[in-house]
Amino acid sequence: MTDSFPKKLVFKDSLKNFLFAFPAIAIFCIFYIVPFIEVFRLSLMEWNGTFPPPEFIGADNFIEQAQDKLWWGSMVNAGFITIIALTFQNILAFALALACDREIKARRFYRVVFFIPPVLSEIVVGIIWQWILYSGMQGGEHIGLLNYLLAKTGLPHLVHNWLSDPKTALACISIVHCWKGFGWGFVLFLAGLQTIDKQLYEAAKVDGAGGWNVFRHITVPMMAPIIVVVMILTVLGSMQIFIVMIAMVGQGGLADYTSVPVLQILFSMNGAKRFGYACSQSIIFGLILICVSAFFKIISNRVKQA
């Protein structure tokens, strides 16, 4: 009797814990596990989305994808946008967070202003920047704001077809993406900076440490876990960019120089009507993102242990 009573208590506690966790587990299985299994099943099929029914073709979709130059070109384009975001976007966010963490005038105002771009609709942002970078003319004058200003300020030689030129289109989209997303990194960096004990800075100043040494030996090590988290979120967000792309270049987003993986997946589904091939693209793309996240997770664990 004495042994069975504690076992009953343990069973009841385990049952209660399971019942509390069951809704989350059920939602995860219904909306994540089951769709993933269905996507993997369809990736082994050839199907146009309607009739005839799916036809099993094995790994043909994956083999075709491995040889699809347009797909891997879109991965390169997404990688370029990601590199720009990891450098320009995060450096800008970190610098602004450092500025707002200090005792400066109107710092609360700056915090609000810097967080406005992330809360704006990506479609709205894309349309606005499309108008700014537009290269068309009407009545002998440029309609796009940037080209109009360049022409009016005596710099007509810099007027350019920004979103149609393969040399500048992807760079312009990358800059717009960074402008749209730097606010998230700014908020995370600012929150991390505010958790650093100010006494560490005071002690460093007493010891005669300069601004650069304080930044290198105190700020960066204390902020390392936050920096890794921001890098992971930046990579995941940048690799999956497509709404801003559609808003800025429209159908041109499927051109070789502006194509990105999500647009390729959408085109395979809606344009080519190849749902099986789109599912195989989704699986490969998801695995790549998982590998990248795991890589940064390993770096994060090593930084925490250092």
Sequence and secondary structure as in RCSB ss.txt:
>XXXX:A:sequence
MTDSFPKKLVFKDSLKNFLFAFPAIAIFCIFYIVPFIEVFRLSLMEWNGTFPPPEFIGADNFIEQAQDKLWWGSM
VNAGFITIIALTFQNILAFALALACDREIKARRFYRVVFFIPPVLSEIVVGIIWQWILYSGMQGGEHIGLLNYLL
AKTGLPHLVHNWLSDPKTALACISIVHCWKGFGWGFVLFLAGLQTIDKQLYEAAKVDGAGGWNVFRHITVPMMAP
IIVVVMILTVLGSMQIFIVMIAMVGQGGLADYTSVPVLQILFSMNGAKRFGYACSQSIIFGLILICVSAFFKIIS
NRVKQA
>XXXX:A:secstr
 TTHHHHHHHHHHHHHHHHHHHHHHHHHIIIIIHHHHHHHHHHTEE  SSSS  EE TTHHHHHHHT HHHHHHH
HHHHHHHHHIIIIIHHHHHHHHHHHHSS TTHHHHHHHHTHHHHS HHHHHHHHHHHH   EETTEE SHHHHHH
HHTT GGG   TTT TTTHHHHHHHHHHHHHHHHHHHHHHHHHHTS HHHHHHHHHTT  HHHHIIIIIHHHHHH
HHHHHHHHHHHHHHT  HHHHHHHGGGGGSTTT  HHHHHHIIIIIS  HHHHHHHHHHHHHHHHHHHHHHHHHH
HHHHH 
